[in-house]
Amino acid sequence: MPSDDNFCLPIIVTENLLKIVSLSADYAYEVTSMTFFVKQLVISSFEVNKKELT
């Protein structure tokens, strides 16, 4: 019985680690695309401000 638990535990840990990794990958992708979007927004607003100034 204890040997069964010892076999099951690493599998559970591995599955949870894989879930965490995939979640953080999704999160990183979201953050990256948001950052890119915000950067584009800032750049375009600067462009508009330059046109209005000149």
C-alpha positions as protocol buffer text, in pm:
chain_id: "A"
residue {
  index: 1
  type: MET
  ca { x: 0 y: 0 z: 0 }
}
residue {
  index: 2
  type: PRO
  ca { x: 268 y: 261 z: 89 }
}
residue {
  index: 3
  type: SER
  ca { x: 456 y: 177 z: -231 }
}
residue {
  index: 4
  type: ASP
  ca { x: 137 y: 261 z: -423 }
}
residue {
  index: 5
  type: ASP
  ca { x: 123 y: 607 z: -262 }
}
residue {
  index: 6
  type: ASN
  ca { x: 489 y: 665 z: -341 }
}
residue {
  index: 7
  type: PHE
  ca { x: 418 y: 586 z: -704 }
}
residue {
  index: 8
  type: CYS
  ca { x: 107 y: 806 z: -722 }
}
residue {
  index: 9
  type: LEU
  ca { x: 254 y: 1115 z: -558 }
}
residue {
  index: 10
  type: PRO
  ca { x: 514 y: 1203 z: -826 }
}
residue {
  index: 11
  type: ILE
  ca { x: 247 y: 1170 z: -1096 }
}
residue {
  index: 12
  type: ILE
  ca { x: 14 y: 1410 z: -912 }
}
residue {
  index: 13
  type: VAL
  ca { x: 299 y: 1655 z: -852 }
}
residue {
  index: 14
  type: THR
  ca { x: 402 y: 1636 z: -1218 }
}
residue {
  index: 15
  type: GLU
  ca { x: 45 y: 1695 z: -1338 }
}
residue {
  index: 16
  type: ASN
  ca { x: 10 y: 1997 z: -1109 }
}
residue {
  index: 17
  type: LEU
  ca { x: 345 y: 2135 z: -1226 }
}
residue {
  index: 18
  type: LEU
  ca { x: 238 y: 2098 z: -1588 }
}
residue {
  index: 19
  type: LYS
  ca { x: -88 y: 2280 z: -1511 }
}
residue {
  index: 20
  type: ILE
  ca { x: 104 y: 2562 z: -1341 }
}
residue {
  index: 21
  type: VAL
  ca { x: 349 y: 2586 z: -1631 }
}
residue {
  index: 22
  type: SER
  ca { x: 74 y: 2604 z: -1892 }
}
residue {
  index: 23
  type: LEU
  ca { x: -118 y: 2861 z: -1686 }
}
residue {
  index: 24
  type: SER
  ca { x: 187 y: 3081 z: -1643 }
}
residue {
  index: 25
  type: ALA
  ca { x: 264 y: 3046 z: -2015 }
}
residue {
  index: 26
  type: ASP
  ca { x: -90 y: 3167 z: -2095 }
}
residue {
  index: 27
  type: TYR
  ca { x: -50 y: 3449 z: -1843 }
}
residue {
  index: 28
  type: ALA
  ca { x: 288 y: 3550 z: -1988 }
}
residue {
  index: 29
  type: TYR
  ca { x: 136 y: 3556 z: -2337 }
}
residue {
  index: 30
  type: GLU
  ca { x: -154 y: 3773 z: -2217 }
}
residue {
  index: 31
  type: VAL
  ca { x: 83 y: 4016 z: -2043 }
}
residue {
  index: 32
  type: THR
  ca { x: 311 y: 4033 z: -2349 }
}
residue {
  index: 33
  type: SER
  ca { x: 25 y: 4106 z: -2589 }
}
residue {
  index: 34
  type: MET
  ca { x: -121 y: 4363 z: -2348 }
}
residue {
  index: 35
  type: THR
  ca { x: 219 y: 4532 z: -2315 }
}
residue {
  index: 36
  type: PHE
  ca { x: 252 y: 4541 z: -2693 }
}
residue {
  index: 37
  type: PHE
  ca { x: -99 y: 4686 z: -2725 }
}
residue {
  index: 38
  type: VAL
  ca { x: -28 y: 4955 z: -2465 }
}
residue {
  index: 39
  type: LYS
  ca { x: 303 y: 5039 z: -2634 }
}
residue {
  index: 40
  type: GLN
  ca { x: 125 y: 5079 z: -2969 }
}
residue {
  index: 41
  type: LEU
  ca { x: -135 y: 5299 z: -2800 }
}
residue {
  index: 42
  type: VAL
  ca { x: 131 y: 5522 z: -2642 }
}
residue {
  index: 43
  type: ILE
  ca { x: 323 y: 5550 z: -2972 }
}
residue {
  index: 44
  type: SER
  ca { x: 12 y: 5644 z: -3168 }
}
residue {
  index: 45
  type: SER
  ca { x: -94 y: 5901 z: -2908 }
}
residue {
  index: 46
  type: PHE
  ca { x: 256 y: 6057 z: -2929 }
}
residue {
  index: 47
  type: GLU
  ca { x: 222 y: 6071 z: -3306 }
}
residue {
  index: 48
  type: VAL
  ca { x: -114 y: 6248 z: -3274 }
}
residue {
  index: 49
  type: ASN
  ca { x: 32 y: 6495 z: -3023 }
}
residue {
  index: 50
  type: LYS
  ca { x: 324 y: 6572 z: -3256 }
}
residue {
  index: 51
  type: LYS
  ca { x: 85 y: 6642 z: -3545 }
}
residue {
  index: 52
  type: GLU
  ca { x: -124 y: 6872 z: -3326 }
}
residue {
  index: 53
  type: LEU
  ca { x: 186 y: 7060 z: -3204 }
}
residue {
  index: 54
  type: THR
  ca { x: 334 y: 7122 z: -3549 }
}
